[in-house]
Amino acid sequence: MVENDLSLHLADNMEIEEWKIGMYRRRRRRISRFASSTVIIFVFYSLLANIGGLHISSMLRNTYITNFKKKKTRGDD
C-alpha cells in the first residue's frame, strides 16, 4: 500500500515537472518570437530613418551649397 502511494506521488511529481518544463518552453518560445519580431521592426525602421536622414541631409547640403554659391557670386559682382 505504501509503495502504491509512493508511486502515485512520484507520478504526480513527474506530471508537474513535465507541465513546468512545457510552460517554460512555451514562454521561452513566445519571448524569442517577440524578440525576433522586435529586432526585425527595429532594423526596418532604422533603415527607413537612415534613408530619410540621408535624403534630408542631402537636401540641406544642396540648399546650403546653392545658397553659399549665390552669396559668393553676389559678393563678386
Backbone torsions as a table, in degrees:
resi	resn	phi	psi	omega
1	MET	NA	-41.9	-179.4
2	VAL	-67.2	-39.8	179.0
3	GLU	-63.8	-37.8	179.5
4	ASN	-64.6	-44.4	178.0
5	ASP	-63.1	-39.5	-179.6
6	LEU	-65.8	-41.0	-179.9
7	SER	-67.6	-37.0	176.0
8	LEU	-64.1	-42.2	179.7
9	HIS	-62.7	-43.6	178.5
10	LEU	-65.4	-38.4	178.8
11	ALA	-64.5	-41.5	177.3
12	ASP	-62.1	-42.8	179.1
13	ASN	-63.4	-39.1	179.3
14	MET	-64.8	-42.0	178.9
15	GLU	-63.3	-41.5	178.9
16	ILE	-63.4	-43.5	180.0
17	GLU	-64.6	-41.7	178.2
18	GLU	-63.3	-39.4	178.6
19	TRP	-64.4	-43.0	178.8
20	LYS	-62.4	-43.1	179.3
21	ILE	-63.7	-42.5	178.3
22	GLY	-62.3	-43.0	178.6
23	MET	-64.3	-40.9	179.5
24	TYR	-62.9	-43.4	-179.8
25	ARG	-65.5	-41.4	178.4
26	ARG	-63.5	-42.5	-179.8
27	ARG	-65.8	-42.2	-179.9
28	ARG	-64.7	-40.0	178.6
29	ARG	-64.5	-41.3	179.8
30	ARG	-65.2	-42.4	179.6
31	ILE	-65.6	-42.9	-178.8
32	SER	-67.4	-36.4	177.1
33	ARG	-64.8	-43.1	178.9
34	PHE	-64.5	-42.3	-179.2
35	ALA	-64.9	-42.5	-179.0
36	SER	-67.1	-39.8	178.6
37	SER	-67.5	-36.1	177.8
38	THR	-64.9	-41.9	179.1
39	VAL	-63.8	-43.0	179.6
40	ILE	-61.8	-44.8	179.1
41	ILE	-63.4	-42.9	-179.4
42	PHE	-62.4	-44.0	179.5
43	VAL	-64.1	-42.4	-180.0
44	PHE	-61.1	-47.1	-178.9
45	TYR	-69.8	-33.9	178.3
46	SER	-68.1	-36.8	174.9
47	LEU	-63.8	-43.3	177.2
48	LEU	-61.7	-41.4	179.7
49	ALA	-66.0	-38.6	177.9
50	ASN	-65.3	-43.2	179.3
51	ILE	-64.2	-45.3	178.1
52	GLY	-63.5	-41.1	179.4
53	GLY	-65.2	-39.7	177.4
54	LEU	-65.2	-40.6	180.0
55	HIS	-63.9	-46.0	-179.7
56	ILE	-65.4	-43.3	-178.7
57	SER	-65.8	-37.0	178.1
58	SER	-68.3	-36.9	176.7
59	MET	-63.4	-46.0	179.7
60	LEU	-63.9	-40.9	-179.6
61	ARG	-63.6	-42.8	179.6
62	ASN	-63.6	-43.9	-180.0
63	THR	-67.3	-38.7	179.5
64	TYR	-65.1	-43.5	-179.1
65	ILE	-65.3	-43.2	-179.2
66	THR	-66.6	-40.0	177.9
67	ASN	-64.9	-41.1	-179.6
68	PHE	-64.9	-41.8	179.0
69	LYS	-65.4	-40.7	179.1
70	LYS	-62.7	-45.0	-179.7
71	LYS	-63.2	-40.6	-178.3
72	LYS	-66.7	-43.3	-179.6
73	THR	-69.5	-33.8	178.3
74	ARG	-64.2	-39.7	-179.2
75	GLY	-68.1	-30.2	-178.4
76	ASP	-75.2	-24.6	-176.8
77	ASP	-63.5	NA	NA
